[in-house]
Structure formats: C-alpha cells, structure tokens
C-alpha cells in the first residue's frame, strides 16, 4: 500500500524540481524529504531519484509515479472538500497568500473576522507577488491567493483554478505637492510624459504593466527609481524624486508633501481571490472570500 505522505513528498519534488524546494513547500527539513523518498523507493522496489550534478532528478519510474501522485492527491483534496461541504463547518487549516498591499489593506480585518466567526479554523498567511501566489496555489503550497491584474493587462491564469472578485482598486498618480499638476482634480497618464517615475523592480508584473501602459500612450517611460513597497515609492516621491502610480488599497497614511490625483480615464486594477477548482466546495474557502469582500468594503 502506497503511503499518502510519501506520495505528497514525491509530488512536491516533481513540482519544485529540488529537494530543498520540496522541503520548503512542505515546511519540513531536507533530510525528512530524503527519508520519505528512501522509504517510498523501498515500498515500490524501484529507484525514483537519480543524481543530477549536485541535485537530483526523477527517474522514468519516478516521473510515472509522480503523475499518479498528482492525480491521487487531487482526488484526496476533492474528497476532503466534499466532506467539509457535507459537514458544513468551517474547520481545519487554511493557507493564504497575498501581494503586499492586499496583505496590509485586507488581511488584518479579514483574518480577525475569520478568527472571531470560525475559531476552529487555523489560518496561516504570507506575502507573495501575484505570479508567485498563483504558482503557490497551482503547486498546492497555498489554498487561496489574493492576486491582481490591471484593467488593460490581465494576469496569466492556468487551467484548474477558480476565482472570485474582491474589489476594483482605483489608481491615482502621486506627485510632490509642489508639482505643476498637484492642484488638478484629475490627470491623464500623458500629462507625465516628461516626468521621472518611481516604479516597481524590473521584471515584476506591475512594472511591466506601467511600461506597457505608458508606451501605449506614446510615452517612453523615464524610470529613475525602483522600489518593491508602495510606501518606499511614496517616500521617494515626497523627496521630489519623481511621480508614481498610487493604488488606494493599503496606501494610507500618505506621507507629508505628497499629493495623489485621480487619473481621468479610470485606471484601475482588479483584486481577486484564486483557488484550485478541486477545493471549490470547501466552506473555509467560501468563508475566506466573504471575509475578504467584507474587508474590502472599508479598505478604499
């Protein structure tokens, strides 16, 4: 009889591509991963791993069993989801991930509500950028991710995921209070064709969106500074070093010396939750979506 936890370890190895990645995804040690795989090889009587430089790779038998393991684990999750749905109780463990401003702007209220309403539910959360959040859900490292895409640039979404809208986050442009446009009631992206921008790090989804949007308007962006956190970006704006995109979610308090002006053409981003379809009936997923939507009503 194949051991389910050992199949889960094999599945993690196949998804992450390394012992260290599997250990991180499963929240166990690398030695525990190696021990589980050694036991699984004895159970099946075949080599499942082979050395590959300093790492390992799956053998043909390992890949074959990993494919079966993925289907078996999906069926187990579906069974657990159906049992939870039949019982109708919000219990067990729920692993949530979110990009930084959603974690700051939504999770405190949402997780407090979940704890108060469902004390038997154990919730764990961590910060991940949207693409990483989607990947974590696909791999099974997270149960639900709060992600975003932009009104003119959707986030690529693989098959097998369900999603629910959380909020529509209106975007403004933040500028030093002495900027010539700081007194306006609204602006356009074209108004900042000659400004230097404070943007996200190169390669991030939001950074690529900014480049795409400005170039669509015929503007070659002048990116002077890059920072991960919105509050860091706003601090650079307050110092007079450029302008930045300033979504409302998780933004307050604004630093002194900064003025945020709405964009006329309603630049906005969509915030939504994603989870695997085989977990669709889990009451804890539904409860989390309700809590996030409730938190969103007061967030912006």
N, C-alpha and C positions, 0 to 999 in steps of 0.2 A: 504494500500500500504506500503510495507516494505521500510524503509529508507536505502539508499545505504551506507551512512556513518556509520550508526549503525551496519549494516552487516559487514562493514570493521572492526569495533571495535570488534565484536564477533569473526571474523576470526583471528584477532591479538591475542585475548585471547586464542583461541584454539591452535594457533601456539606457543605462548610464554609460556603458562601454568600459567600465573600470571597476576594480574592487573598491577603491576609495569613493568613487561616485555612488556606487550601490550602498556603501556604508553610510554615507551622508544622507542619501534619500530614505534609508530605512531607520536612521537615527540609532545605529549600532556601530560597533568597532569593526575595523577591517579584519581583525583576527576572527571575529564572530562570523563575518561573511565567509572567510576561508573555511572555517569549521563546518558551517552549514553546507557548503559546496562539497566538501570531502565526504560528509555523511550522505549527501544526495548521490554522489558518484558510487558509493558502496551500495546504496539501495537499488540503483538501476544497473549496476555492473558494467558501466561504460565510462570512459573519460569524457567529461563535459567541458573541461577547460584545458587549454594548451598555452604554454609560454609564448609571449609575443614581445620580444625585446625585454624591457623592464616590466611590462604589464602582462596581461593575459588576453586571450581571445576564446570565443566559443568554438568548440569542435562542431562537426556536422551533427553529431548526436546532441550536442548542447543546443544548437540552433533549433533542431527539431523539437526538443523537449521545451525550449523557451516559447516557441509558438503555441504549443499546447498549454503551457503555464499561463500565458496571457489570456487565452480563452477561458480556462478554468477559473482564474481569479476574477474575470469579468462576470462569470456566472455566479460565483460566490457573492460578489458585491450586489448583483441583481437580487439574489435570494435574500440577503440582509436587508436590502431596500424594501422588498416586498413584505418581509416580516415586520419591519418597523412601521410600514404603512398600515398593515393589518392591525397592529397593536395601537397605532395612532398616537404614540407617545414620542416626545422629543427627548431622546436619551442618547447615551454613547459619547463618541468623540467626533469633533468636527474641526478640520484643519483648514484655516482660511489664509489667503494671501491677498495683498493689495498693493498697488503702486503708492508712493509716499504720501501724496496729498489726500488720497482716499483713506489711507490708514489714519492720518491725522484728522481729517474732516468728518469721517463717517464712523470709524470703528469705536471710539470711546462711547458714544451714545448707543450704537447698535449692540456692542458686546455687553454693555451694562444692562440693556433691556433683556437680552437673551439670558443673562445670569439670573435676573430677577424673575423672569417668567418660566424658565426651564432649568431649575437648579440641578437636575440630573444630567444635563448636557455639559460636557467638558470641551471648551473651545480653546484652540491654540491659534495664534496669528503670527504672521511675519511679513516683512516688506519685500516685494518683488516688483520689478518693472512689468508692464503689460505682457510683453512677449514671453518673459520668464514665467509669469503667472499662468499663462495658457499652457506652456510646456509642462509646468508642475502638475496641472490638472490632468493633462494627457498621460503623463508618466505615472500618475497615481500618488504623487508626493503631496498633493493638496486635494481637498474635497471641493472647494469653491474658490474662485479667484475673482476679485473685483478689478476690471480692466477698463481701458478706454480706447476709443478711436475718435477721429476728427470728422467734422461734417463733410469734408471733401477727400478724406483718405481713410478708408476702413482698415481695421487691424485684421491681418490674415487669420482665418479661423479654420482649423482642421475639422474633419468629419467626426461625428460621435460626441459632440458637445451640445448641450442645451444652454440657452441664455435668457436673461430677463433684464429689462431696462431698469436702472436705478434712478438716474436723473440726467437732465440736459444742463450742462455746465456752461453758462455764458462766459465769454472771454473778453477781457479788456486789455488795453495796452498801458503798461506802467511806464512813466517817464519822470524825470526830475521835475519838481514843482516850478522851476524856472524855465522849462521847455516852452518854446513858442506855441505849442498846441495844448498846453496844460489847462488853458481856460475854456477849451471846447467842451460841448456836451456830448459830441461823438466824433469819431475819426474814421479814416479808412486805412488799410494797410499801405496803400500807395503814398499816403502822407509822410511815411517814414523812409522813403526811398534813399534819402541821403544820411540817415542816422546809422550809428553803430548799434549792433544788437548784442544783448546778453542772452545767450541761448543755452540749450542742454548740451551735454557732451556729444561729440561727433559719433554717428552710428546709431544713436538711440532713436526710437520711433518718433518721438516728439520733435527731435532735431531735424529728422528727415522731412517731417510734415512742414516745419517752418520754411525750410529751403524750397520745398515743392510749392507752397502757397505763395511765397514772395516771387519766385520765378514765373509762376503762372500769371502774376500781375505785371510781368516785365521788369521786375526788380532783381538785380544781382545782389544778394544779401552781403552785408559787411558784418561778419561775426567777429566781434572784438574779444569777447569773454565767454567762457563756457562754465556752467556750474550745474550740478545734479539737482540741488534743492531750490525750490522757488524762493524761499526766504533768503538764500545766499544771492540769488539773482536780484532780488529786490534791494538787498543791501548795496550791491554794485550800482544799481540804478540810483539809489539815494545819494551815492557818492558822485553822481554826474557822469558815469562811465558808459552810458548807453540807455537803450529802452529794451523792454522785454514783454513777452506775452504773459498776461496775468489772469489765469482762470480764477474764478471765485472760490471754488471748493478748497478748503484747508488753507486759505490765504491769510486771513486775519491773524494778528493785527498787522496793518500796514506800517512800515517804518516811517518816521518823520521825514519830510522832504520828498515824498513820492506822491504823485497824482496818477490815478488809474481812470482811463476814459473808455467808455464802451465803443466797440467797433460797429460802424453803421450797418455793414452787411451781415450782421448777426453771426460772427464767427463763434463757433461753439464746439464742444466735444461731448460725445456720448459716454456716459458711465454705465456699465452694466456688469452683471454677475454671470459667470460661466461655470458649468459643472458637467460631469460626464452623464450622458443620457442613461447609462445603466444604473445611476443613482437618483434618477428623476423622481422616484416616489418617496424618497427619504423625507420624513417630516422635519428633520433637522435642517435640510437644505431649504425647504419652504419657509421654515421659521427664520432662518438667516436672511433670506430675501426680504421677508416682511420687515424685519428689524432694520435692514439697510435702507429700505424705502422710507420707513418712518424717520430714520435719522436724516435722510436727505431732505425731508420737508423743511427742516430747520437749519440746514447746513449752508445754504447760499441765499 
